[in-house]
Amino acid sequence: MNRVVKALLLLAVANISIGLYAYGVFLQVPIFQGYPLMLQHVLEPIFYVIVAVIGNYLVFKSIYFSDKNKIIRFNELKFLVPIVFLLLTIGVGFGIHTSSQMITDLFGDGHIGYENNSSSLVYKLASFLDEGPGHWFVSIPMLFFYLFLSMIELNRKEARLLNYEKVSVLLVASIIGVGLGIGGFEGSFNGFNQNYLIIPTVAVLLYQIYKYKTLFALKFWNYPFTTFLTASLIIYFVYILLFSTVYGFKINPGTDLKWIIKLPF
């Protein structure tokens, strides 16, 4: 199997794991007696960062260490500083999201009997940081990080994918595209969800990819990551269109629709 396709499948597993952790209910062991902060929430920062780092590193490794093409389309040294900045921003985003979520959980977010805590300033600030910057500083930088990976891939030799590998790329694109859409509605505060930021970002990325395709006369199936990224962004648009048609554009899947997965442990 093509090494990029294999890495993408592992990325899909990583994202499914994060989704199960985010919407799962398990390890309901209280950390402080009398407060609804559970072990699941405390372990969340460690789990998210480890899984996200491993999944994305494997994709980066599979692309960066592939054989270079004779035609070098981009100076990759220019990508070093932006990529490091993006990765640092993603790390900050994960830190803001998970630490703020622990604070809201400590205040009893979503638990019966703790409704009065939601009026406190600390809770409101933590909730904003959780659902606002905690999401924005992960999703948006990650999209631009993927664009840089795509540009690096265009400096590599073309791949010849078999049919089952093409299906695998589209499967992963579906998982990531839908996941991005769910995350777009999930990161919501006072009616402002992060789709307002993701939509223009996705439009810019699709335009850039289209420009490269036209400029270099590319066949996307010869560049599996670029194909994956393009398909993911298109699937994201389709998903948010369908979701907003059914539920509305400002619905939060977690708080409004109560999307949870009860796990047996």
C-alpha positions in Angstrom: 0.0 0.0 0.0 1.2 3.5 -0.7 2.9 5.0 2.4 0.8 8.2 2.3 -2.5 6.3 2.0 -1.4 4.1 4.9 -0.6 7.2 7.0 -4.0 8.7 6.1 -5.8 5.6 7.3 -4.0 5.9 10.6 -4.9 9.6 10.7 -8.5 8.5 10.3 -8.2 6.1 13.3 -6.7 8.9 15.3 -9.6 11.3 14.5 -12.2 8.6 15.2 -10.5 8.0 18.6 -10.7 11.7 19.4 -14.3 11.8 18.4 -15.2 8.9 20.6 -13.3 10.5 23.5 -15.1 13.9 22.9 -18.6 12.4 22.7 -18.1 9.3 24.8 -19.1 9.0 28.4 -16.7 6.7 30.4 -14.2 6.8 33.2 -16.8 8.6 35.3 -14.6 8.6 38.4 -14.8 11.9 40.4 -11.5 13.7 41.0 -12.7 15.9 43.9 -15.4 14.6 46.2 -18.6 16.6 45.7 -17.6 18.0 42.3 -18.5 16.6 38.8 -15.0 16.7 37.4 -14.4 13.2 36.2 -11.2 11.2 35.3 -12.2 11.3 31.7 -11.9 15.1 31.6 -8.5 15.1 33.3 -7.0 12.6 31.0 -8.4 14.4 27.9 -5.4 16.8 27.3 -2.9 13.9 27.4 -5.0 11.8 25.1 -5.8 14.5 22.5 -2.3 15.7 22.2 -0.7 12.3 21.9 -3.2 10.9 19.4 -3.2 14.1 17.3 0.6 14.4 17.3 1.1 10.7 16.3 -1.6 10.8 13.6 -0.3 14.0 11.9 3.4 13.2 12.4 2.9 9.9 10.5 1.3 11.8 7.6 4.0 14.4 7.6 6.7 11.7 7.7 5.1 9.8 4.8 5.1 12.9 2.6 8.3 14.6 3.6 10.6 11.5 3.3 9.2 10.4 0.0 11.4 10.6 -3.0 11.7 14.1 -4.4 10.6 14.9 -7.9 13.2 16.3 -10.4 10.9 19.4 -10.7 11.0 21.4 -7.5 7.9 23.6 -7.5 8.3 25.2 -4.0 11.2 26.2 -1.8 10.4 24.0 1.3 12.8 26.0 3.5 10.3 28.9 3.4 7.7 26.6 5.0 9.8 25.8 8.1 8.9 28.9 10.2 5.2 29.0 9.2 4.8 25.3 10.0 6.5 25.6 13.4 4.3 28.6 14.2 1.2 26.7 13.1 2.1 23.6 15.2 2.8 25.8 18.3 -0.6 27.5 17.8 -2.3 24.1 17.6 -0.6 23.1 20.8 -1.8 26.3 22.5 -5.3 25.7 21.2 -5.4 22.2 22.6 -4.1 23.6 25.9 -6.8 26.3 26.0 -9.5 23.9 25.0 -8.8 21.1 27.5 -7.9 23.2 30.5 -11.0 25.5 30.0 -13.2 22.5 29.6 -11.9 21.0 32.9 -12.9 24.3 34.6 -16.4 24.2 33.2 -16.7 20.5 34.2 -15.6 21.4 37.7 -18.4 24.0 37.8 -20.8 21.2 36.8 -21.4 22.0 33.1 -24.3 19.9 31.9 -25.0 18.3 35.3 -28.3 18.6 37.2 -28.1 20.7 40.3 -25.2 22.9 39.2 -27.2 25.2 36.9 -26.5 28.3 39.2 -22.8 28.0 38.6 -23.3 28.9 34.9 -23.9 32.5 35.9 -20.4 33.0 37.5 -17.9 35.1 35.6 -15.2 32.3 35.9 -17.6 29.8 34.3 -18.5 32.2 31.4 -14.8 33.0 30.7 -13.8 29.3 30.8 -16.8 28.4 28.5 -15.8 31.1 26.0 -12.2 30.0 26.0 -13.3 26.3 25.6 -15.8 26.8 22.8 -14.0 29.8 21.2 -10.2 30.1 21.0 -9.9 26.5 22.2 -11.4 25.3 18.9 -10.3 28.1 16.6 -6.6 27.8 17.4 -6.8 24.1 16.5 -9.0 23.9 13.4 -7.8 26.9 11.4 -4.0 26.3 11.9 -4.5 22.6 11.1 -6.1 23.4 7.8 -3.2 25.7 6.8 -0.7 23.0 8.1 -2.4 20.6 5.7 -2.0 23.1 2.8 1.7 23.2 3.5 1.9 19.4 3.5 0.1 19.4 0.1 2.6 21.9 -1.3 5.5 19.7 0.0 3.9 16.7 -1.7 3.9 18.5 -5.0 7.7 18.5 -4.8 7.6 14.6 -4.6 7.4 12.0 -7.2 3.9 11.1 -8.5 2.2 8.1 -7.1 0.3 5.4 -9.0 -2.6 4.4 -6.7 -4.5 1.2 -7.1 -8.3 1.3 -7.0 -8.6 0.2 -3.4 -6.1 2.9 -2.4 -8.2 5.5 -4.1 -11.3 4.3 -2.2 -9.2 4.5 1.1 -8.3 8.1 0.3 -12.0 9.0 -0.2 -13.0 7.1 2.9 -10.5 9.0 5.1 -11.5 12.3 3.4 -15.2 11.6 4.3 -14.2 11.0 8.0 -12.1 14.1 8.2 -14.5 16.3 6.3 -17.5 15.2 8.4 -15.4 15.6 11.6 -14.4 19.1 10.6 -18.1 19.9 10.0 -19.1 18.5 13.4 -16.3 20.4 15.1 -17.4 23.5 13.3 -20.8 23.4 14.9 -19.4 22.1 18.2 -17.1 25.1 18.7 -19.9 27.6 19.4 -20.3 30.5 21.9 -23.3 32.8 22.0 -24.5 31.7 18.5 -21.0 32.3 16.9 -19.7 28.9 15.8 -16.3 28.3 14.2 -17.9 27.6 10.8 -17.9 31.4 10.3 -14.1 31.1 10.4 -13.7 27.7 8.7 -15.8 28.4 5.7 -13.7 31.3 4.3 -10.5 29.4 5.2 -11.7 26.3 3.3 -12.6 28.6 0.3 -9.1 30.0 0.3 -7.5 26.6 0.5 -9.6 25.2 -2.3 -8.8 28.2 -4.5 -5.1 27.7 -3.8 -5.2 24.0 -4.6 -7.2 24.8 -7.8 -4.5 27.4 -8.8 -1.7 24.8 -8.3 -3.6 22.2 -10.3 -4.1 24.6 -13.2 -0.6 26.1 -13.0 1.3 22.7 -12.8 -1.3 20.7 -14.9 -1.6 18.2 -12.0 -3.5 15.0 -11.9 -4.7 14.8 -8.3 -4.8 11.0 -8.0 -1.0 11.1 -8.5 -0.8 13.1 -5.2 -2.8 11.2 -2.6 -2.6 13.8 0.2 -3.6 16.6 -2.1 -6.5 14.5 -3.3 -7.5 13.7 0.3 -7.3 17.4 1.3 -9.4 18.5 -1.7 -12.1 15.9 -1.1 -12.1 16.6 2.7 -12.8 20.3 2.1 -15.6 19.6 -0.4 -17.2 17.0 1.9 -17.0 19.5 4.7 -19.1 22.0 2.6 -21.6 19.3 1.8 -21.9 18.2 5.4 -22.5 21.7 6.9 -25.1 22.4 4.1 -27.0 19.2 5.0 -26.6 19.7 8.8 -27.7 23.3 8.7 -30.7 22.4 6.5 -31.9 19.8 8.9 -31.0 21.4 12.3 -30.1 25.0 11.6 -26.7 26.8 11.4 -26.4 27.6 15.1 -27.1 24.2 16.6 -24.4 22.7 18.8 -24.4 18.8 18.4 -23.2 18.3 22.0 -25.3 20.8 24.0 -28.4 21.1 21.8 -28.7 17.6 20.3 -27.1 15.7 23.2 -24.9 13.7 21.0 -23.2 11.3 23.4 -21.8 7.8 23.2 -22.1 5.7 26.3 -19.1 3.4 26.5 -19.1 0.3 28.8 -16.3 1.4 31.1 
